[in-house]
């Protein structure tokens, strides 16, 4: 028992007792009576060397109790995820965290290191297991999922930790339409397993996770929440003239994509905080480097899941055209170069797999930490990670 609990037990001491410090773990030997404990011996199993005020110990213990409760929610979420995919006959896989040919996404900074073998080989920690999972998809693993640690440099906020837990799954011969059904059923199933209901409250707002969720195109969302018609903003100049009265932060120097994200973050995303979850689909083609584009349209079959205003998951109908994929990788590399970001080798093994024929597929990446946040009803990601990163002190 903890030392602070001694005074809560009616005890009759039969041996001299040394006053100890709050927080020590002790062992009592004796006999249980009807109204208390008859103690004959006491041993300190974990002494406290640093003297603390009782109030300070109580504050620390409350924080530890909250962390233990959140970690229990996390464990139940992970168990429920595995149960869901096992019941759906998915294969759980493991792929490398350390690679020398990472993804090419223009907006991501990676953690870089060097393998010191017979030759020095530049390597990175993966931002996502996507490439390797698709290589397994091409090898005939038609239904697969993975719970993995992923890494993104420079991302630290209430919703971001540089090391985080990612759930990804892929289904051959499926599109983003089937994957949308997957994600709403998965989240509802996990919520039911953890909370006993699919109706929860997050930060004072009710949230009903019962499928089906609302499906909304990006075009519809911009029109409904920002009063902007994306079809009238195909050029950067037209887009700027249309939104400058709706979004004061938009600057004359902003690119089309920068204007899009400012309107999205300031007008669209906050409006999706209330009510039922939203599956936001059909993004501009320029914002989906790994997704199929609808024939004859500049719209990609990409979907994002929003719960309580929090982006939870991102999925595609997967691109499986090797020539188009190589072209898009080069476009992303050009954007990275323009930003001054490091350039990394193309994943030629991934592209070779596409050339050999990857089946049509749908896939989704879901932020497990954010799902735990929602079910634990906490506002910050560091509250549900046992050892979150601290940019002032390093790893806790």
Secondary structure, 3 states (H helix, E strand, C coil): CEHHHHHHCCEEECCCCCCCCCCCEEEEEEEECCCCEEEEEEEEEECCCCCCCHHHHHHHHHHHHHHHHHHHHHHHHHHHHHHHHHHCCCEECCCCCEECCCCCCCCCECCEEEEECCCEEEEEECCCCHHHHHHHHHCCCCEEEEEEEEECECCCCCCCCCEEEEEEEEEECCCHHHHHHHHHHHHHHHHHHHHCCCEEEECCEEEECCCCCEEEEHHHHHHHHHCCCHHHCCCHHHHHHHHCCCCCCCCCCCCHHHHHHHHHHHHHHHHCCCCCCEEEEEEEHHHCCCECECCCCCEEEEEEEEECCEEEEEEEEECCCHHHHHHHHHHHHHHHHHHCCCCCCCCHHHHHHHHHHCCCEEEEEEEHHHHHHHHHCCCCHHHCCCCCEECCCEEC
